Amino acid sequence: MGYLKRNRSMWLVLIGTLLMATSIFWEYVRMRPDYLRIVSPWTQRGYDLTQGLVIAAIALAVLALAVLLTTNVIGETPVWSLIVAGALTASAVAMVLITDASDITPAWPLTWGLALVAALATLAAVTMVLPGGLSPAARRGAKVGTFAVVFLGLGLIFTMLFSGKETPMWVIVLIGFLLVSTLVMLRRPIELSSYRLLINLQVIGWIMAMASPAAVRKTLQELQAFQPNGAAELKDIQITSGMLIAILGGLIAFAGTVALWAGRRDHLDAEHRSQEQMEAARRSAEELGTAI
C-alpha cells in the first residue's frame, strides 16, 4: 500500500490494466437478447477469442513494465531502453506467430505511415548530431531536407515492397515496432525512453480493444456458420460488457501511463534546474573569491 501511496498514478495503471485483463471473463459478443431464432454459439467470452487473449496479455505486460519502472528495477539508461524495446518487439512478433494471424495486404496509409515514423526517427537522430555552430537557417534546412528525403524515399520503397502484395503479419509488426522503438529512444531526454515505450504499449492495447468489436462480431457469425441452423445476420450480433470493460480499462490505463511519464519528466526537470542553480552558485562563489 505504501508503494501505491508514493506512486499515485499507479492506481490508474493498476485499475485500468486489471479491467482489461479481467474483461476476458465477461462476454465480449452475443446475440441480441430478443433474437427469436436459435443459433449456436449464442455468445463468446473474451478467453474464447484471440482478441481477448491479446488484450489481456498486453494489459499484464503494461502493468509489469510500469511496476518495474517505478520500483527502479529497470533503469533509465540507453541499455535498459534497448532491452525494453527488444523485449516488447520480440513479444509482439511472438504473439502474432502464436495466434497465427492472417497475412495482410498493406494499403498506402500503412506503408506511408511506416515511412513517416522512419523519417521522424531519422530527424531525431540528425538533430542530435548537427554541429552546434550552425545557423538557425542551416539547421532548419538540414532537418527539412533530411525529413523530406527519408519520407519520400522510404515511402516509395515500402510501397514497392508491400503495396498490393500479401505480407505476413509478423513482418509488418516487426518493422513497425523497430521503427517506433527507434523513434522513442532517440527523443530527449533519453531517461524517459522506457516510459515512452510504456505509453506506446498501452496505446497498442487500447487500439486493439477499440478495433476489436467488428472482428469479434464476425468471429461469432463464422462460428455459427458451422452449425446445422446456420449463422445469424451480422446486424443481430452485438458486443457486450466484456468488450466495453476492455475499452474503458484501456482509457484509464492510458491516463495512468501518461501520468507516470509526466511525473517522472517533472522530477527530472526539477533535478536539472537544481543542478543548474548549484552550478551558478558555485561559479558566483568562485568569482567572489577571486575578486576578494
C-alpha positions as CSV (number, residue, x, y, z in Angstrom):
1,M,0.0,0.0,0.0
2,G,2.9,2.3,0.7
3,Y,4.2,1.8,-2.8
4,L,0.8,2.9,-4.3
5,K,0.8,6.0,-2.0
6,R,4.2,7.0,-3.3
7,N,3.1,6.4,-6.9
8,R,-0.5,7.5,-7.1
9,S,-0.5,7.4,-10.8
10,M,0.0,3.7,-10.5
11,W,-3.6,3.4,-9.2
12,L,-4.8,4.4,-12.6
13,V,-2.5,1.9,-14.3
14,L,-3.5,-0.8,-11.9
15,I,-7.2,-0.3,-12.2
16,G,-7.1,0.1,-16.0
17,T,-4.9,-2.9,-16.7
18,L,-6.9,-5.1,-14.3
19,L,-10.1,-4.1,-16.0
20,M,-8.6,-5.0,-19.4
21,A,-7.1,-8.3,-18.1
22,T,-10.3,-9.5,-16.3
23,S,-12.6,-8.4,-19.1
24,I,-11.9,-11.7,-20.8
25,F,-14.1,-13.5,-18.2
26,W,-17.1,-11.5,-19.4
27,E,-19.0,-11.8,-22.6
28,Y,-17.3,-10.0,-25.5
29,V,-20.0,-10.7,-28.1
30,R,-23.5,-12.2,-28.1
31,M,-26.8,-12.3,-29.9
32,R,-29.5,-9.7,-29.4
33,P,-31.5,-10.7,-26.3
34,D,-34.7,-10.6,-28.3
35,Y,-33.4,-12.6,-31.2
36,L,-36.0,-15.3,-31.9
37,R,-34.1,-17.9,-33.9
38,I,-32.0,-20.5,-32.1
39,V,-28.3,-20.3,-33.2
40,S,-25.2,-21.7,-31.6
41,P,-23.0,-20.5,-30.2
42,W,-25.1,-17.7,-28.7
43,T,-22.3,-15.9,-27.0
44,Q,-18.4,-15.8,-26.7
45,R,-16.4,-14.7,-23.7
46,G,-13.1,-12.9,-24.0
47,Y,-11.0,-16.0,-23.2
48,D,-12.6,-17.8,-26.2
49,L,-11.3,-15.2,-28.6
50,T,-7.9,-14.4,-29.8
51,Q,-8.6,-10.6,-29.4
52,G,-9.4,-11.1,-25.8
53,L,-6.3,-13.1,-25.0
54,V,-4.1,-10.5,-26.8
55,I,-5.8,-7.6,-24.9
56,A,-5.2,-9.4,-21.6
57,A,-1.6,-10.2,-22.4
58,I,-0.9,-6.5,-23.3
59,A,-2.6,-5.3,-20.2
60,L,-0.5,-7.6,-17.9
61,A,2.7,-6.5,-19.8
62,V,1.8,-2.9,-19.2
63,L,1.3,-3.5,-15.5
64,A,4.5,-5.4,-15.2
65,L,6.6,-2.8,-17.0
66,A,5.0,0.0,-15.0
67,V,5.9,-1.7,-11.7
68,L,9.5,-2.4,-12.8
69,L,10.0,1.2,-13.9
70,T,8.5,2.8,-10.8
71,T,10.5,0.5,-8.4
72,N,13.7,1.2,-10.3
73,V,14.3,-2.4,-11.2
74,I,14.5,-1.1,-14.8
75,G,17.0,1.7,-15.0
76,E,16.8,4.9,-17.2
77,T,19.9,4.2,-19.3
78,P,20.1,3.6,-23.0
79,V,21.0,0.0,-22.4
80,W,17.8,-0.6,-20.4
81,S,15.8,1.2,-23.1
82,L,17.2,-1.2,-25.7
83,I,16.4,-4.2,-23.5
84,V,12.8,-3.0,-23.0
85,A,12.4,-2.2,-26.7
86,G,13.8,-5.6,-27.7
87,A,11.6,-7.4,-25.3
88,L,8.4,-5.6,-26.5
89,T,9.3,-6.2,-30.1
90,A,10.0,-9.9,-29.6
91,S,6.8,-10.3,-27.6
92,A,4.7,-8.6,-30.3
93,V,6.2,-10.8,-33.1
94,A,5.8,-13.9,-30.9
95,M,2.1,-13.0,-30.2
96,V,1.4,-12.7,-33.9
97,L,3.0,-16.0,-34.7
98,I,1.3,-17.8,-31.8
99,T,-2.1,-16.5,-32.7
100,D,-1.5,-17.4,-36.4
101,A,-2.6,-14.0,-37.6
102,S,-3.6,-13.9,-41.3
103,D,-1.4,-12.3,-43.9
104,I,-2.4,-8.8,-44.9
105,T,-2.2,-6.7,-48.0
106,P,-0.9,-3.3,-46.7
107,A,-2.7,-0.3,-48.1
108,W,-1.0,3.0,-48.8
109,P,-1.8,4.6,-45.4
110,L,0.2,1.8,-43.7
111,T,3.2,1.9,-46.0
112,W,3.4,5.7,-45.9
113,G,2.7,5.7,-42.1
114,L,5.8,3.4,-41.7
115,A,7.8,5.9,-43.8
116,L,6.6,8.8,-41.7
117,V,7.8,7.1,-38.5
118,A,11.1,6.3,-40.1
119,A,11.5,9.9,-41.2
120,L,10.8,11.2,-37.7
121,A,13.3,8.8,-36.2
122,T,15.9,9.9,-38.7
123,L,15.1,13.5,-38.0
124,A,15.6,12.9,-34.3
125,A,19.0,11.3,-34.9
126,V,20.1,14.1,-37.2
127,T,19.1,16.7,-34.6
128,M,21.3,15.1,-32.1
129,V,24.4,15.1,-34.3
130,L,24.1,18.5,-36.0
131,P,27.0,20.8,-35.1
132,G,26.1,23.5,-32.5
133,G,27.8,26.2,-34.6
134,L,25.2,26.0,-37.4
135,S,23.0,29.0,-38.0
136,P,19.2,28.6,-37.4
137,A,18.5,28.7,-41.1
138,A,21.1,26.0,-41.8
139,R,19.8,23.7,-39.1
140,R,16.2,24.2,-40.3
141,G,17.2,23.4,-43.9
142,A,19.1,20.3,-42.8
143,K,16.2,19.0,-40.8
144,V,13.6,19.7,-43.5
145,G,15.8,18.2,-46.2
146,T,16.5,15.1,-44.2
147,F,12.9,14.5,-43.4
148,A,11.7,15.0,-47.0
149,V,14.3,12.7,-48.5
150,V,13.8,9.9,-46.0
151,F,10.0,10.2,-46.0
152,L,9.6,10.2,-49.8
153,G,12.4,7.6,-50.4
154,L,11.2,5.1,-47.8
155,G,7.6,5.7,-48.7
156,L,8.3,4.7,-52.3
157,I,10.4,1.7,-51.2
158,F,7.7,0.4,-48.8
159,T,5.1,0.9,-51.5
160,M,7.0,-1.1,-54.0
161,L,7.7,-3.8,-51.4
162,F,4.3,-4.2,-49.7
163,S,1.5,-2.4,-51.5
164,G,-0.9,-4.8,-53.2
165,K,1.1,-7.8,-52.0
166,E,0.1,-10.3,-49.3
167,T,2.6,-9.9,-46.5
168,P,3.0,-12.0,-43.3
169,M,1.6,-10.0,-40.4
170,W,4.7,-10.6,-38.3
171,V,6.8,-8.8,-40.9
172,I,4.7,-5.6,-40.6
173,V,4.6,-5.8,-36.8
174,L,8.4,-6.3,-36.7
175,I,9.1,-3.3,-38.9
176,G,6.6,-1.1,-37.1
177,F,7.9,-1.9,-33.6
178,L,11.5,-1.4,-34.7
179,L,10.8,2.0,-36.2
180,V,8.6,3.2,-33.3
181,S,11.2,1.9,-30.7
182,T,14.0,3.7,-32.6
183,L,12.0,7.0,-32.6
184,V,11.1,6.7,-28.9
185,M,14.7,6.0,-27.9
186,L,16.1,8.9,-29.9
187,R,13.9,11.5,-28.4
188,R,15.2,13.6,-25.5
189,P,15.5,13.2,-22.6
190,I,16.9,9.6,-23.0
191,E,16.0,8.8,-19.4
192,L,12.3,8.8,-20.4
193,S,12.6,6.3,-23.2
194,S,11.2,3.4,-21.3
195,Y,8.3,5.5,-20.1
196,R,7.5,6.4,-23.7
197,L,7.7,2.7,-24.6
198,L,5.2,2.0,-21.8
199,I,2.8,4.6,-23.2
200,N,3.2,3.1,-26.7
201,L,2.5,-0.4,-25.5
202,Q,-0.7,0.8,-23.7
203,V,-1.8,2.7,-26.8
204,I,-1.5,-0.5,-28.8
205,G,-3.6,-2.4,-26.3
206,W,-6.2,0.3,-26.3
207,I,-6.3,0.5,-30.1
208,M,-6.7,-3.3,-30.1
209,A,-9.7,-3.1,-27.8
210,M,-11.3,-0.3,-29.8
211,A,-10.7,-2.1,-33.1
212,S,-12.0,-5.5,-31.9
213,P,-15.8,-5.0,-31.9
214,A,-16.2,-5.7,-35.7
215,A,-13.8,-8.6,-35.6
216,V,-15.4,-10.4,-32.7
217,R,-18.9,-10.0,-34.2
218,K,-17.6,-11.5,-37.4
219,T,-15.9,-14.3,-35.5
220,L,-19.2,-15.3,-33.8
221,Q,-21.0,-15.3,-37.1
222,E,-18.3,-17.6,-38.6
223,L,-18.6,-20.0,-35.7
224,Q,-22.3,-20.2,-36.1
225,A,-21.9,-21.0,-39.8
226,F,-20.6,-24.4,-39.0
227,Q,-23.8,-25.4,-37.1
228,P,-26.9,-27.0,-38.6
229,N,-29.1,-23.9,-38.1
230,G,-26.6,-21.7,-39.9
231,A,-25.5,-18.2,-38.9
232,A,-27.4,-15.1,-37.8
233,E,-27.2,-11.8,-39.7
234,L,-24.3,-9.7,-38.6
235,K,-26.7,-6.9,-37.5
236,D,-28.2,-9.2,-34.9
237,I,-24.8,-9.8,-33.2
238,Q,-23.7,-7.2,-30.7
239,I,-20.7,-6.5,-28.5
240,T,-21.4,-6.6,-24.8
241,S,-20.0,-6.0,-21.3
242,G,-16.5,-7.5,-21.7
243,M,-15.6,-5.5,-24.7
244,L,-16.8,-2.3,-23.1
245,I,-14.9,-3.0,-20.0
246,A,-11.7,-3.6,-22.0
247,I,-12.1,-0.3,-23.8
248,L,-12.8,1.6,-20.6
249,G,-9.9,-0.1,-18.9
250,G,-7.6,0.9,-21.8
251,L,-8.6,4.6,-21.4
252,I,-7.9,4.5,-17.6
253,A,-4.6,2.7,-18.1
254,F,-3.6,5.2,-20.8
255,A,-4.2,8.1,-18.5
256,G,-2.1,6.3,-15.8
257,T,0.9,5.7,-18.1
258,V,0.9,9.3,-19.3
259,A,0.7,10.5,-15.7
260,L,3.7,8.3,-14.8
261,W,5.7,9.7,-17.7
262,A,4.7,13.3,-16.8
263,G,5.6,12.8,-13.1
264,R,9.0,11.5,-14.0
265,R,9.6,14.2,-16.5
266,D,8.7,16.9,-14.0
267,H,11.1,15.2,-11.5
268,L,13.9,15.2,-14.0
269,D,13.3,18.9,-14.9
270,A,13.4,19.8,-11.2
271,E,16.7,17.9,-10.8
272,H,18.1,19.7,-13.8
273,R,17.1,23.1,-12.6
274,S,18.6,22.3,-9.2
275,Q,21.9,21.3,-10.7
276,E,22.0,24.5,-12.8
277,Q,21.3,26.6,-9.8
278,M,24.0,24.9,-7.8
279,E,26.5,25.3,-10.7
280,A,25.6,29.0,-10.9
281,A,26.1,29.4,-7.2
282,R,29.4,27.7,-7.4
283,R,30.6,29.9,-10.2
284,S,29.4,33.0,-8.3
285,A,31.3,31.9,-5.2
286,E,34.5,31.3,-7.3
287,E,34.2,34.8,-8.9
288,L,33.6,36.4,-5.5
289,G,36.6,34.6,-4.0
290,T,38.8,35.8,-7.0
291,A,37.6,39.3,-6.6
292,I,38.4,39.4,-2.9
